[in-house]
């Protein structure tokens, strides 16, 4: 997922996961293709490594008595620990697979040369514009009231910065876990868009585990995930998508102070309120289950497709 993104590219050197020279007849068709371990087995290895690293991180956090998140108690520090552990576990697992596969780490979606450059800041702007458009559409139909400020003084800026760091970790973790190594590897075995659809469905399914989520909210998560896959396909890496993801979540939770999966997190800026029919406000789930979320994401996908045309390196049979 560098500028020349191509999941069918061969490793730069003979990888540790290359077919054994003295392989038994028939075994190669189960575990290896002509150049390396098959995509499914590589993905299984990544998932196992991720859970091992994540479990070690959770254990360390418990031993250090770091803040933790529960279904009914979501704090910025607790969420930072949770998402930070997940982010580090995903990056470490991919680093191990990079060494085993003989590929540079950057091909999985986060090339260091593009770190926090133009694409990332463009993504931040898009994310803020999208969440603002959704909230303002709900307000235009009488479903949202800003209310007064819930924070004052230095707390305004300290919580803004804290939630910014939290959601940057969320963006890195969720984008890299589902649209980084996993999508790169799965696309090499079943083509890009089928892999994107499958992983987006899994991504939405995981959100159903949130205490306030419902089927409509999960459907919006699926649509958003497919939009992120489009961003990846058109830009060639995850930096734009990370920016969109982080800014959207920050705007929803802190700036506009509305429920996310049914939970209004502490340390939000406004005493805002949602009122009206569930199709408009998203009901107990929050704006992500509103019909306006689908309108905004659909419009964003159309505009994005016009501004960012298909790259030549994406004109491959990976559709």
C-alpha positions in Angstrom: 0.0 0.0 0.0 2.8 2.3 -0.8 2.5 4.6 -3.9 2.7 1.4 -6.1 0.3 -0.6 -4.0 -0.1 -4.1 -5.4 -0.9 -7.1 -3.1 0.2 -9.5 -5.8 3.8 -8.1 -5.7 6.5 -10.7 -4.9 8.7 -10.3 -1.8 11.9 -8.4 -2.3 14.0 -11.3 -1.1 13.4 -15.0 -0.5 11.2 -14.9 2.6 11.3 -17.2 5.6 7.8 -18.3 4.6 8.9 -19.4 1.1 8.1 -23.0 0.1 10.5 -25.5 1.5 13.0 -26.9 -1.0 12.3 -30.5 0.1 8.6 -30.2 0.3 6.4 -33.2 0.0 4.3 -33.6 -3.1 0.9 -32.0 -2.6 1.7 -30.1 0.5 2.6 -27.0 -1.4 -1.0 -26.7 -2.7 -2.4 -26.6 0.9 0.1 -24.3 2.5 2.2 -22.5 -0.2 1.7 -21.0 -3.6 4.7 -20.9 -6.0 6.5 -18.1 -4.0 5.3 -18.1 -0.3 2.9 -19.2 2.4 -0.7 -18.7 1.1 -2.5 -15.5 2.1 -4.9 -17.3 4.5 -2.2 -18.9 6.5 -0.3 -15.6 6.7 -3.4 -13.8 7.9 -3.9 -16.5 10.6 -0.3 -16.0 11.8 -0.9 -12.3 12.0 -4.0 -12.7 14.0 -2.3 -15.1 16.4 0.6 -12.7 16.8 -1.8 -9.7 17.4 -3.7 -11.5 20.1 -0.4 -12.6 21.8 1.0 -9.0 21.8 -2.4 -7.6 22.8 -2.7 -10.0 25.7 0.8 -9.2 26.9 -0.1 -5.5 26.7 -3.3 -5.9 28.7 -1.5 -7.9 31.3 1.1 -5.2 31.6 -1.5 -2.5 31.9 -3.2 -4.5 34.7 0.1 -4.9 36.5 0.8 -1.2 36.2 -2.8 -0.4 37.3 -3.4 1.8 34.3 -6.9 3.1 33.7 -9.3 0.6 32.1 -12.4 0.9 30.0 -15.7 -1.0 30.9 -19.0 -1.1 29.0 -20.4 1.5 31.3 -17.3 3.6 32.1 -15.4 5.1 29.1 -12.8 7.7 30.0 -10.2 9.3 27.7 -7.3 7.8 29.7 -8.9 4.4 29.8 -9.6 4.5 26.1 -6.1 5.7 25.4 -4.7 2.7 27.2 -7.0 0.2 25.4 -6.5 1.6 21.9 -2.8 2.2 22.5 -2.3 -1.5 23.4 -4.3 -2.6 20.3 -2.4 -0.2 18.0 1.0 -1.3 19.3 0.0 -5.0 19.1 -1.1 -4.6 15.5 2.1 -2.8 14.5 4.3 -5.3 16.2 2.5 -8.3 14.7 2.9 -6.7 11.2 6.5 -6.0 11.8 7.1 -9.7 12.6 5.2 -10.7 9.4 7.2 -8.1 7.4 10.4 -9.8 8.5 9.1 -13.3 7.7 7.7 -12.3 4.3 10.7 -10.3 3.2 8.6 -7.2 2.5 9.1 -3.6 3.7 6.7 -2.7 6.5 5.4 0.3 4.5 3.6 -1.8 1.9 1.0 -2.7 4.6 -0.3 0.8 4.5 1.8 3.2 6.6 4.9 4.1 4.6 7.2 6.2 6.9 8.0 8.6 4.0 4.3 9.7 4.0 3.9 10.0 7.8 1.9 13.1 8.8 2.3 14.7 5.4 -0.3 16.2 3.1 -2.6 13.2 2.9 -3.0 12.9 6.6 -3.9 16.6 7.0 -6.3 16.4 4.1 -7.9 13.4 5.9 -8.3 15.5 9.1 -10.1 18.2 7.1 -12.4 15.7 5.4 -13.2 14.0 8.7 -14.1 17.3 10.4 -16.2 18.4 7.4 -18.1 15.2 7.3 -19.0 15.1 11.0 -20.0 18.8 10.9 -22.1 18.2 7.8 -23.9 15.3 9.5 -24.6 17.3 12.7 -25.8 20.4 10.8 -28.1 18.3 8.6 -29.7 16.8 11.7 -30.0 20.3 13.2 -31.6 21.7 10.0 -34.4 19.1 10.5 -34.8 20.1 14.1 -33.0 17.2 15.7 -29.9 18.8 17.3 -29.3 21.6 19.8 -25.8 22.9 20.6 -26.5 23.9 24.2 -24.0 25.7 26.4 -20.4 24.7 27.0 -19.8 21.8 29.4 -16.1 22.8 29.9 -14.5 26.1 30.8 -11.0 27.5 31.0 -8.0 25.3 30.6 -10.2 22.1 30.5 -11.4 23.1 27.1 -8.0 22.8 25.6 -6.7 19.9 27.7 -9.6 17.7 26.9 -9.5 18.7 23.2 -5.8 17.6 23.1 -6.4 14.5 25.2 -9.3 13.3 23.0 -7.2 14.2 19.9 -4.4 11.8 21.0 -7.0 9.1 21.9 -8.7 9.2 18.6 -5.4 9.4 16.7 -4.6 6.0 18.4 -8.1 4.8 17.4 -7.6 5.8 13.8 -4.2 4.1 13.6 -5.4 0.9 15.4 -8.6 0.3 13.5 -7.4 1.4 10.1 -4.2 -0.7 10.3 -5.8 -3.7 11.9 -8.6 -4.0 9.3 -7.3 -2.1 6.3 -3.6 -2.5 6.8 -1.9 -5.8 7.0 -5.1 -7.8 6.9 -6.5 -6.2 3.7 -3.1 -6.2 1.9 -2.7 -10.0 2.6 -6.3 -11.0 2.0 -6.4 -9.1 -1.2 -3.5 -11.1 -2.5 -5.6 -14.2 -2.2 -9.1 -13.1 -3.1 -8.8 -9.7 -4.9 -9.2 -6.2 -3.4 -12.9 -5.5 -3.3 -14.1 -8.9 -2.1 -11.5 -8.7 0.6 -12.5 -5.2 1.5 -16.2 -6.2 1.7 -15.4 -9.2 4.0 -13.2 -7.2 6.3 -15.7 -4.3 6.4 -18.4 -6.8 7.5 -16.2 -8.1 10.2 -15.4 -4.5 11.3 -19.1 -3.7 11.6 -19.7 -6.9 13.5 -17.1 -6.0 16.1 -18.9 -2.7 16.7 -22.1 -4.7 17.6 -20.1 -5.6 20.8 -20.4 -2.0 21.9 -23.1 -1.6 24.6 -25.1 1.0 22.8 -24.8 -0.2 19.2 -27.6 -1.6 17.0 -28.0 -3.1 13.5 -28.5 0.3 11.9 -25.4 1.7 13.5 -23.4 -1.4 12.5 -24.7 -0.9 8.9 -23.3 2.7 9.0 -20.0 1.3 10.2 -19.9 -1.1 7.3 -20.6 1.8 4.8 -17.9 3.9 6.4 -15.4 1.1 6.3 -16.0 0.6 2.6 -15.4 4.4 2.2 -12.1 3.9 4.0 -11.3 1.1 1.6 -12.0 3.4 -1.4 -9.7 6.0 0.2 -7.0 3.4 0.4 -7.5 2.3 -3.1 -7.3 5.8 -4.5 -4.5 7.3 -2.4 -2.3 4.1 -2.1 -1.9 4.2 1.7 -3.7 4.7 5.0 -2.6 8.1 6.0 -5.6 9.9 4.6 -8.0 7.3 6.1 -6.3 7.6 9.5 -6.9 11.4 9.4 -10.6 11.0 8.4 -11.2 8.4 11.1 -9.5 10.4 13.9 -11.2 13.7 13.0 -14.6 12.1 12.7 -14.5 10.4 16.1 -13.0 13.6 17.7 -15.7 15.8 16.3 -18.5 13.4 17.3 -17.3 12.7 20.8 -15.6 16.0 21.9 -16.6 18.8 19.6 -20.3 18.1 19.1 -20.6 16.0 22.2 -23.1 13.4 20.9 -23.4 9.7 21.7 -21.1 7.3 20.0 -22.5 3.8 20.1 -25.0 5.1 22.7 -22.3 6.5 25.1 -21.6 10.2 25.8 -18.0 10.2 26.9 -16.9 12.5 29.8 -14.8 15.5 29.0 -16.9 16.7 26.1 -17.2 20.4 25.0 -20.9 21.0 24.9 -24.1 20.2 26.7 -25.7 19.3 23.3 -28.8 17.3 22.9 -30.5 15.2 20.2 -34.3 15.2 19.9 -36.7 13.9 17.3 -37.4 10.7 15.4 -34.8 7.9 15.5 -34.3 8.0 11.7 -33.1 11.6 12.1 -31.1 11.5 15.3 -30.0 7.8 15.4 -32.0 7.3 18.6 -30.1 5.9 21.6 -27.2 4.9 19.3 -26.4 8.5 18.3 -25.9 10.2 14.9 -24.0 7.3 13.4 -27.3 5.5 13.2 -29.0 8.5 11.6 -30.0 8.5 7.9 -28.0 11.6 7.6 -24.8 9.6 8.3 -25.5 7.5 5.1 -26.3 10.7 3.2 -23.0 12.3 4.2 -20.8 9.2 3.6 -22.4 8.6 0.2 -21.9 12.2 -0.8 -18.3 12.1 0.5 -17.6 9.0 -1.5 -18.9 10.6 -4.7 -16.9 13.8 -4.2 -13.8 11.9 -3.2 -14.0 9.7 -6.4 -14.1 12.8 -8.5 -11.2 14.6 -6.7 -9.0 11.5 -6.4 -9.2 9.5 -9.7 -8.0 5.9 -10.1 -4.3 5.6 -9.9 -2.4 3.8 -12.7 -1.0 1.4 -10.1 -4.5 0.5 -9.1 -5.5 -0.5 -12.6 -4.8 -4.2 -11.8 -7.0 -7.3 -11.9 -7.5 -7.0 -8.1 -11.1 -5.8 -8.4 
